[in-house]
Amino acid sequence: MSSITDLIRKEIENLSTDATRTNVGTIATLADGVARVEGLSKVMYNEMVEFPNNVLGIALNLEEDSVGCVLLGETSLLKEGDEARTTGKLLSVPVGKGLLGRVVDAVGRPIDEKGPIDSDITYPVERIAPGIIPRKSVTQPLQTGIMAVDSMIPIGRGQRELIIGDRSTGKTTIAIDTIINQAKINKKGKESGDANFRPVYCIYVAVGQKNSNVARTIKVFEETGAMEYVTIVSAPAADNPANQYLAPYGGCAMGEWFMENGMDALIVYDDLSKHAVAYRQISLILKRPSGREAYPGDVFYLHSRLLERSARLNEDNGNGSLTALPIIETQMGDVSGYIPTNVISITDGQIFLETDLFNKGIRPAVSVGLSVSRVGSAAQIKAYKKVSGKVKLELAQFRELAAFSQFESDLDAATKARLDRGARIVELFKQTAFNPVSVEIQTAVMWAVQNDFFDSIEVSNIASSVNSLKEYLSTQGTEACEEIYKSGKLEKETEEKLRSALEDWKRTQS
């Protein structure tokens, strides 16, 4: 009997009398994917809020008497008067290599029917960008495989390079080609057995795209063997504005994991124009004051806090990098629009695609005059820097002089030579989609142009001759290209081997 008494006494001693406080509120109004909740006295900005039927929301408006929550789940499952509880957690997404080869939604949930994500690490979607001290200047190249870009507008690891242009001018194609090229380089580096080789992992964020376009992109990645190095974050046009708003931040958190663990990553935001529109929609529903073009006043901060998270870290911080390729759609070629000017000011240059060039069959339709890389030749290997130094100037001069080409008989010999060289370079840079070219073959082709190997070929036949040369260098004249790949330099001996290979190729053409 005493043992029972002792047991009861022990239980009474261990009994906790502390009151547990939970932060509970009720839905006051519910409309357009936004719940206005009353009674949540202690809630953090960007905190996840629980609603009935496993619906989650994010606290975006913290007002004196209510909290504006943007809902992530099915809003039809909720009604006014339902309870809402704080979780004490900020919105987070899974990160790590387990996401490679997968298609996920804005908050990292799989949507590809391949089972759960193999990751137990999470990062919050909103994170503070690296400061000044942990950063390092951009010096390592990130080849796109597109000759027009790699020669004139080089991109480096850790850079933020904007791709801008009108609708249907090939913006997404440039981004996809860049990802395919990273996969090709990764496979070649893996096969080489080089201990110092650093692969580039890719995140493709599709915001406001048609489901058919996203499906087409996935198919291209699978057919080219790039999917094993890619994570696709999809928030399609049919998705609610909250998911479209969160998708780039979620994708960025996934890329940051690679950067902070001493690896290199590339992230594509396709596109930030639709992202800004989604944010405007949310802001208007939350009754935030609107400014120019009905965008809220913090629309600039919307993109600056996202793009500033891309960086190259120094050796003390792991030497990792996150390269960003944001895409912006312009209207009628107007780069002075509100969103384009905002993003241009944040990025380290832009690749501008012209509708007129695209319609003329010059693809990729890169505008030489309006495109710029603020990193410049620092992001090129020495061999490519050597052969491509003059090409941008030559092409710019050609575009200026092209207006006078109708008066051919009156032109002097030097002007005719410039026009002739420019016309050949234009043809040289024409490239089919999803067919990136390795940097060593690009170097060889550019060297061939600079050393007059194409001067005897008709301008109309340049494109087919370039394709023939690329094939020859990939199969037979490989020795010089291998040396360029291994050393990154164009030595005198390598030039002699390259000349010999080009002369052999020229004989096959006659």
C-alpha positions as CSV (number, residue, x, y, z in Angstrom):
1,M,0.0,0.0,0.0
2,S,2.8,2.3,0.9
3,S,4.4,1.7,-2.5
4,I,1.2,3.0,-4.2
5,T,1.2,6.0,-1.9
6,D,4.9,6.7,-2.7
7,L,4.1,6.4,-6.4
8,I,1.2,8.9,-6.2
9,R,3.4,11.3,-4.1
10,K,6.2,11.1,-6.8
11,E,3.7,11.8,-9.6
12,I,2.3,14.8,-7.7
13,E,5.9,16.2,-7.2
14,N,6.7,15.8,-10.9
15,L,3.4,17.4,-12.0
16,S,4.0,20.6,-13.9
17,T,1.7,23.5,-13.0
18,D,3.1,25.9,-15.6
19,A,0.5,27.3,-17.9
20,T,1.2,26.7,-21.6
21,R,0.4,29.7,-23.9
22,T,-0.4,29.2,-27.5
23,N,-0.8,32.0,-30.0
24,V,-4.2,31.4,-31.6
25,G,-6.2,33.7,-33.8
26,T,-9.3,33.5,-36.0
27,I,-9.8,34.3,-39.7
28,A,-11.7,37.6,-40.0
29,T,-11.8,37.8,-43.8
30,L,-10.9,35.4,-46.6
31,A,-10.5,36.5,-50.2
32,D,-8.2,36.0,-53.2
33,G,-5.8,33.6,-51.4
34,V,-5.3,36.0,-48.5
35,A,-6.6,35.5,-45.0
36,R,-6.8,38.4,-42.6
37,V,-6.3,37.0,-39.1
38,E,-7.2,38.6,-35.8
39,G,-5.8,37.7,-32.4
40,L,-2.2,36.6,-33.4
41,S,-0.4,39.0,-31.1
42,K,3.0,37.4,-31.4
43,V,3.9,36.5,-34.9
44,M,7.1,37.1,-37.0
45,Y,7.3,38.4,-40.5
46,N,7.5,35.5,-42.9
47,E,6.5,33.0,-40.2
48,M,4.5,30.0,-41.2
49,V,0.9,30.0,-39.8
50,E,-1.1,26.8,-39.5
51,F,-4.8,26.7,-40.6
52,P,-7.3,23.8,-40.5
53,N,-7.1,21.0,-43.1
54,N,-3.2,21.2,-43.3
55,V,-3.3,24.6,-45.1
56,L,-0.2,26.8,-44.4
57,G,0.1,30.5,-44.7
58,I,2.9,33.1,-44.5
59,A,2.5,36.2,-42.4
60,L,3.4,39.1,-44.8
61,N,1.4,42.0,-43.3
62,L,1.9,42.7,-39.5
63,E,-0.7,45.4,-38.7
64,E,-1.8,46.8,-35.3
65,D,-5.1,44.8,-35.1
66,S,-4.6,42.0,-37.6
67,V,-2.2,39.9,-39.6
68,G,-2.3,39.5,-43.4
69,C,-1.5,35.9,-44.3
70,V,-0.9,34.7,-47.9
71,L,-2.2,31.1,-48.2
72,L,-0.1,28.4,-49.8
73,G,-2.7,25.6,-49.9
74,E,-6.2,25.1,-51.1
75,T,-8.2,28.2,-49.9
76,S,-11.6,26.5,-50.5
77,L,-10.9,24.3,-47.5
78,L,-11.0,27.4,-45.2
79,K,-13.8,29.7,-44.0
80,E,-14.2,32.8,-41.9
81,G,-14.0,32.1,-38.2
82,D,-11.5,29.2,-38.6
83,E,-8.6,29.1,-36.1
84,A,-5.1,30.1,-37.1
85,R,-2.0,29.1,-35.0
86,T,1.6,30.4,-35.2
87,T,4.4,27.7,-35.6
88,G,7.4,29.7,-34.5
89,K,9.2,28.6,-37.8
90,L,10.1,30.7,-40.8
91,L,9.3,29.2,-44.2
92,S,12.0,26.8,-45.2
93,V,12.9,24.6,-48.2
94,P,14.9,21.4,-48.4
95,V,18.4,21.8,-49.8
96,G,21.3,19.5,-50.8
97,K,22.3,17.1,-53.7
98,G,19.1,15.1,-53.1
99,L,17.2,17.7,-55.1
100,L,19.3,17.2,-58.3
101,G,17.3,15.6,-61.1
102,R,14.0,16.6,-59.4
103,V,11.1,18.9,-60.2
104,V,9.7,20.7,-57.1
105,D,7.2,23.4,-56.3
106,A,7.9,26.8,-54.7
107,V,8.5,25.4,-51.2
108,G,10.5,22.3,-52.3
109,R,7.7,19.7,-52.4
110,P,8.2,17.1,-55.2
111,I,5.8,17.4,-58.2
112,D,7.5,14.8,-60.5
113,E,6.0,11.6,-59.0
114,K,9.5,10.3,-58.1
115,G,8.9,9.9,-54.4
116,P,10.0,12.1,-51.5
117,I,13.0,14.3,-51.6
118,D,16.2,12.7,-50.1
119,S,17.3,15.6,-47.9
120,D,17.1,16.3,-44.1
121,I,18.6,19.8,-44.4
122,T,16.5,22.9,-44.7
123,Y,17.3,26.6,-45.4
124,P,14.9,29.5,-44.8
125,V,13.7,31.0,-48.1
126,E,14.6,34.5,-47.0
127,R,18.3,34.9,-46.0
128,I,20.7,37.8,-45.6
129,A,23.1,38.1,-48.6
130,P,26.8,37.6,-48.0
131,G,28.5,40.8,-46.8
132,I,31.5,42.6,-48.4
133,I,34.3,40.8,-46.5
134,P,33.3,37.2,-47.4
135,R,33.2,38.0,-51.1
136,K,35.8,37.6,-53.7
137,S,36.1,39.2,-57.2
138,V,34.9,37.2,-60.2
139,T,37.8,35.6,-62.1
140,Q,36.7,32.0,-63.0
141,P,34.8,31.6,-66.3
142,L,31.4,30.1,-66.6
143,Q,31.1,29.1,-70.3
144,T,27.6,29.3,-71.8
145,G,28.6,27.3,-75.0
146,I,27.2,30.2,-77.1
147,M,30.0,31.8,-79.1
148,A,28.4,35.3,-79.3
149,V,28.2,35.4,-75.5
150,D,31.4,33.7,-74.5
151,S,33.5,35.9,-76.9
152,M,31.9,39.3,-76.4
153,I,29.9,39.2,-73.1
154,P,31.8,36.6,-70.9
155,I,30.2,35.4,-67.7
156,G,32.1,34.4,-64.6
157,R,31.3,32.3,-61.6
158,G,29.5,34.4,-59.0
159,Q,28.3,37.0,-61.5
160,R,24.7,38.2,-62.0
161,E,24.2,38.6,-65.8
162,L,20.7,39.8,-66.9
163,I,19.2,38.3,-70.1
164,I,16.7,40.9,-71.4
165,G,14.6,41.2,-74.5
166,D,11.1,41.1,-76.0
167,R,8.9,38.1,-76.0
168,S,10.0,35.2,-78.1
169,T,13.5,36.4,-78.8
170,G,15.4,33.4,-77.4
171,K,16.0,34.4,-73.7
172,T,15.1,31.1,-72.3
173,T,17.1,29.3,-75.0
174,I,20.3,31.1,-73.9
175,A,19.6,30.0,-70.3
176,I,18.9,26.4,-71.2
177,D,22.0,26.2,-73.5
178,T,24.1,27.5,-70.6
179,I,22.7,24.7,-68.3
180,I,23.3,22.0,-71.0
181,N,26.8,23.3,-71.4
182,Q,27.5,23.0,-67.7
183,A,26.3,19.4,-67.8
184,K,28.7,18.6,-70.8
185,I,31.6,20.3,-69.0
186,N,30.8,18.4,-65.7
187,K,30.8,15.0,-67.5
188,K,34.0,15.8,-69.3
189,G,35.7,16.9,-66.1
190,K,34.5,13.8,-64.3
191,E,35.9,11.6,-67.0
192,S,39.2,13.4,-67.0
193,G,39.8,12.4,-63.4
194,D,41.1,15.9,-62.5
195,A,41.1,16.2,-58.7
196,N,40.8,20.0,-58.9
197,F,37.8,20.0,-61.3
198,R,34.8,21.9,-59.9
199,P,31.4,20.9,-61.4
200,V,28.6,23.5,-61.7
201,Y,25.2,22.4,-60.3
202,C,22.1,24.2,-61.8
203,I,18.7,25.4,-60.5
204,Y,16.1,26.5,-63.1
205,V,13.3,28.5,-61.5
206,A,10.2,28.8,-63.8
207,V,7.9,31.6,-62.6
208,G,4.6,32.2,-64.4
209,Q,5.4,29.9,-67.3
210,K,3.0,27.7,-69.1
211,N,3.0,24.1,-68.0
212,S,3.7,23.0,-71.6
213,N,6.8,25.2,-71.7
214,V,8.1,23.8,-68.4
215,A,7.5,20.2,-69.7
216,R,9.4,21.1,-72.9
217,T,12.3,22.3,-70.9
218,I,12.4,19.2,-68.7
219,K,12.3,17.1,-71.9
220,V,15.3,19.0,-73.4
221,F,17.3,18.5,-70.1
222,E,16.5,14.7,-70.1
223,E,17.4,14.3,-73.8
224,T,20.7,16.1,-73.5
225,G,21.6,14.3,-70.2
226,A,21.7,17.5,-68.2
227,M,18.9,16.5,-65.8
228,E,21.2,14.8,-63.3
229,Y,22.8,18.2,-62.6
230,V,19.6,20.3,-62.5
231,T,16.9,21.1,-60.0
232,I,13.7,22.6,-61.5
233,V,11.6,24.8,-59.2
234,S,8.2,25.3,-60.9
235,A,5.6,27.9,-60.1
236,P,3.5,27.9,-63.3
237,A,1.0,30.6,-64.5
238,A,-1.9,28.5,-63.0
239,D,-0.3,28.6,-59.6
240,N,-1.3,31.1,-57.0
241,P,0.6,34.4,-56.7
242,A,2.1,33.4,-53.4
243,N,3.9,30.4,-54.9
244,Q,5.1,32.5,-57.8
245,Y,6.4,35.1,-55.4
246,L,8.2,32.6,-53.2
247,A,9.7,30.4,-56.0
248,P,12.9,32.5,-56.8
249,Y,13.7,32.8,-53.1
250,G,13.2,29.0,-52.5
251,G,15.4,28.3,-55.6
252,C,18.1,30.7,-54.3
253,A,18.2,29.0,-50.9
254,M,18.8,25.7,-52.8
255,G,21.7,27.3,-54.7
256,E,23.1,28.9,-51.5
257,W,23.7,25.4,-50.0
258,F,26.1,24.6,-52.8
259,M,27.9,28.0,-52.5
260,E,28.2,27.7,-48.7
261,N,29.6,24.2,-49.0
262,G,32.5,25.1,-51.3
263,M,30.8,24.2,-54.6
264,D,29.7,26.2,-57.6
265,A,26.1,26.6,-58.7
266,L,24.1,28.4,-61.4
267,I,20.6,29.7,-61.0
268,V,18.2,30.9,-63.7
269,Y,15.2,33.0,-62.8
270,D,12.7,32.7,-65.7
271,D,11.4,35.3,-65.4
272,L,11.5,38.2,-62.9
273,S,9.0,40.3,-64.8
274,K,6.3,37.8,-63.9
275,H,7.7,37.6,-60.4
276,A,7.2,41.3,-60.0
277,V,3.6,41.0,-61.3
278,A,2.9,38.3,-58.8
279,Y,4.2,40.4,-56.0
280,R,2.1,43.4,-57.2
281,Q,-0.9,41.2,-57.1
282,I,-0.2,40.1,-53.5
283,S,0.5,43.6,-52.4
284,L,-2.7,45.0,-53.9
285,I,-4.7,42.2,-52.2
286,L,-3.0,43.1,-48.9
287,K,-4.0,46.7,-49.5
288,R,-0.4,48.0,-49.5
289,P,0.1,51.5,-50.9
290,S,0.8,51.3,-54.6
291,G,3.2,53.5,-56.6
292,R,4.4,53.7,-60.2
293,E,2.5,51.2,-62.5
294,A,0.6,50.0,-59.4
295,Y,3.8,48.3,-58.1
296,P,4.4,48.7,-54.3
297,G,7.2,51.0,-53.1
298,D,9.5,48.1,-52.1
299,V,9.5,46.4,-55.6
300,F,13.2,47.4,-56.0
301,Y,14.0,45.7,-52.7
302,L,12.1,42.6,-54.0
303,H,14.8,41.9,-56.6
304,S,17.9,43.5,-54.9
305,R,17.6,41.2,-51.9
306,L,17.3,38.2,-54.2
307,L,20.1,39.0,-56.6
308,E,22.5,40.1,-53.9
309,R,22.5,36.6,-52.6
310,S,24.5,35.5,-55.6
311,A,28.3,35.9,-55.0
312,R,31.7,34.3,-55.1
313,L,33.0,33.6,-51.6
314,N,36.7,33.8,-50.7
315,E,38.8,30.9,-49.5
316,D,38.1,31.5,-45.8
317,N,34.4,31.0,-46.6
318,G,34.7,27.9,-48.7
319,N,35.5,29.4,-52.1
320,G,32.0,28.5,-53.4
321,S,29.9,30.6,-55.9
322,L,26.4,31.2,-57.0
323,T,25.9,32.6,-60.5
324,A,22.6,34.2,-61.3
325,L,21.0,34.6,-64.8
326,P,17.8,36.6,-64.2
327,I,15.5,37.0,-67.3
328,I,13.4,40.1,-67.9
329,E,10.9,40.6,-70.6
330,T,10.6,44.0,-72.2
331,Q,7.8,45.6,-74.2
332,M,8.7,46.8,-77.7
333,G,12.4,46.8,-76.8
334,D,11.9,49.4,-74.1
335,V,14.8,48.8,-71.6
336,S,13.8,52.0,-69.7
337,G,10.7,50.4,-68.2
338,Y,10.3,50.3,-64.4
339,I,11.2,46.7,-63.7
340,P,14.0,46.5,-66.4
341,T,15.8,49.6,-65.1
342,N,15.6,48.3,-61.6
343,V,17.1,44.9,-62.4
344,I,19.8,46.4,-64.8
345,S,21.0,48.6,-61.9
346,I,21.4,45.5,-59.7
347,T,23.1,43.1,-62.1
348,D,26.7,43.0,-63.4
349,G,25.8,43.5,-67.1
350,Q,23.1,42.4,-69.5
351,I,22.7,40.3,-72.7
352,F,20.2,42.2,-74.8
353,L,18.3,40.3,-77.5
354,E,16.9,42.3,-80.4
355,T,13.6,41.4,-82.1
356,D,14.9,42.8,-85.5
357,L,18.0,40.6,-85.4
358,F,15.9,37.6,-84.4
359,N,13.5,38.2,-87.3
360,K,16.4,38.5,-89.7
361,G,17.5,35.0,-88.8
362,I,20.5,36.1,-86.7
363,R,20.2,33.8,-83.7
364,P,21.1,34.2,-80.9
365,A,19.9,37.8,-81.5
366,V,22.5,39.4,-79.3
367,S,22.7,43.2,-79.6
368,V,26.4,44.1,-79.5
369,G,25.8,47.8,-78.7
370,L,23.4,47.3,-75.7
371,S,25.0,44.1,-74.3
372,V,27.7,44.4,-71.7
373,S,29.5,42.3,-69.1
374,R,31.0,44.3,-66.2
375,V,33.4,41.5,-65.4
376,G,34.7,41.4,-68.9
377,S,37.7,39.4,-70.0
378,A,38.5,38.6,-66.4
379,A,36.1,35.7,-66.8
380,Q,37.8,34.2,-69.9
381,I,40.6,31.7,-70.2
382,K,43.8,33.2,-71.6
383,A,43.5,31.4,-74.9
384,Y,40.0,32.7,-75.6
385,K,40.9,36.2,-74.5
386,K,43.8,36.2,-77.0
387,V,41.6,35.4,-80.0
388,S,38.4,37.2,-79.1
389,G,39.8,40.6,-78.0
390,K,39.0,42.4,-81.3
391,V,35.8,40.7,-82.3
392,K,33.4,42.9,-80.4
393,L,35.0,46.0,-81.9
394,E,34.9,44.5,-85.4
395,L,31.2,43.6,-85.1
396,A,30.3,47.0,-83.7
397,Q,32.1,48.7,-86.6
398,F,30.3,46.4,-89.0
399,R,26.9,47.3,-87.6
400,E,27.8,51.1,-87.9
401,L,29.1,50.7,-91.5
402,A,26.3,48.4,-92.7
403,A,24.2,51.4,-93.5
404,F,26.7,52.4,-96.2
405,S,26.9,49.0,-97.8
406,Q,24.4,50.0,-100.4
407,F,27.0,52.4,-101.8
408,E,29.5,49.6,-102.3
409,S,31.1,51.1,-105.4
410,D,32.0,54.3,-103.6
411,L,33.6,52.6,-100.6
412,D,37.3,52.4,-100.1
413,A,39.2,49.1,-99.7
414,A,39.6,49.3,-95.9
415,T,35.8,49.9,-95.4
416,K,35.0,47.0,-97.8
417,A,37.4,44.8,-95.8
418,R,35.7,45.7,-92.6
419,L,32.2,45.1,-93.9
420,D,33.4,41.7,-95.3
421,R,35.0,40.6,-92.0
422,G,31.9,41.8,-90.1
423,A,29.5,39.8,-92.4
424,R,31.6,36.7,-91.8
425,I,31.6,37.2,-88.0
426,V,27.7,37.6,-88.0
427,E,27.4,34.3,-89.8
428,L,30.0,32.7,-87.5
429,F,28.0,33.5,-84.4
430,K,24.8,32.0,-85.8
431,Q,24.1,28.9,-83.6
432,T,21.2,26.4,-83.4
433,A,19.4,26.0,-80.1
434,F,20.4,23.4,-77.5
435,N,23.8,22.8,-79.2
436,P,26.5,24.5,-77.0
437,V,30.1,24.5,-78.2
438,S,33.0,23.7,-75.9
439,V,35.5,26.6,-75.1
440,E,38.5,24.9,-76.8
441,I,36.5,24.5,-80.1
442,Q,35.3,28.1,-79.8
443,T,38.9,29.2,-79.4
444,A,40.0,27.3,-82.5
445,V,37.2,28.7,-84.6
446,M,37.9,32.3,-83.5
447,W,41.6,31.7,-84.2
448,A,40.7,30.5,-87.7
449,V,38.7,33.7,-88.4
450,Q,41.4,35.9,-87.1
451,N,44.0,34.1,-89.3
452,D,41.9,34.5,-92.5
453,F,40.9,30.8,-92.9
454,F,37.3,31.9,-93.8
455,D,38.2,34.8,-96.1
456,S,38.0,32.6,-99.3
457,I,34.6,31.1,-98.3
458,E,31.4,32.7,-99.6
459,V,29.5,34.6,-96.8
460,S,26.4,32.4,-97.5
461,N,28.5,29.2,-96.9
462,I,30.2,30.4,-93.6
463,A,27.6,28.8,-91.3
464,S,27.9,25.4,-92.9
465,S,31.7,25.7,-93.0
466,V,31.8,26.5,-89.3
467,N,29.7,23.5,-88.5
468,S,32.0,21.3,-90.6
469,L,35.1,22.7,-88.8
470,K,33.5,22.1,-85.4
471,E,32.9,18.5,-86.4
472,Y,36.4,18.1,-87.7
473,L,38.0,19.5,-84.6
474,S,35.8,17.2,-82.4
475,T,36.8,14.0,-84.3
476,Q,40.1,14.4,-86.2
477,G,42.0,17.6,-85.3
478,T,41.7,17.1,-81.6
479,E,45.3,17.4,-80.5
480,A,45.4,21.3,-80.4
481,C,42.0,21.5,-78.8
482,E,43.0,19.1,-76.0
483,E,46.1,21.2,-75.3
484,I,43.9,24.4,-75.0
485,Y,41.5,22.5,-72.7
486,K,44.3,21.3,-70.4
487,S,46.4,24.5,-70.2
488,G,43.8,27.2,-71.0
489,K,46.6,28.9,-73.0
490,L,47.4,29.3,-76.7
491,E,51.2,28.7,-76.9
492,K,53.2,29.0,-80.1
493,E,53.4,25.2,-80.4
494,T,49.7,24.8,-80.0
495,E,49.1,27.5,-82.7
496,E,51.3,25.5,-85.1
497,K,49.3,22.3,-84.4
498,L,46.1,24.3,-84.8
499,R,47.3,25.8,-88.1
500,S,48.2,22.3,-89.4
501,A,44.7,20.9,-88.4
502,L,42.9,23.9,-90.1
503,E,44.9,23.4,-93.3
504,D,44.0,19.7,-93.3
505,W,40.3,20.7,-92.8
506,K,40.6,23.3,-95.6
507,R,41.7,20.7,-98.0
508,T,38.7,18.6,-97.3
509,Q,36.5,21.6,-98.2
510,S,37.9,22.1,-101.7
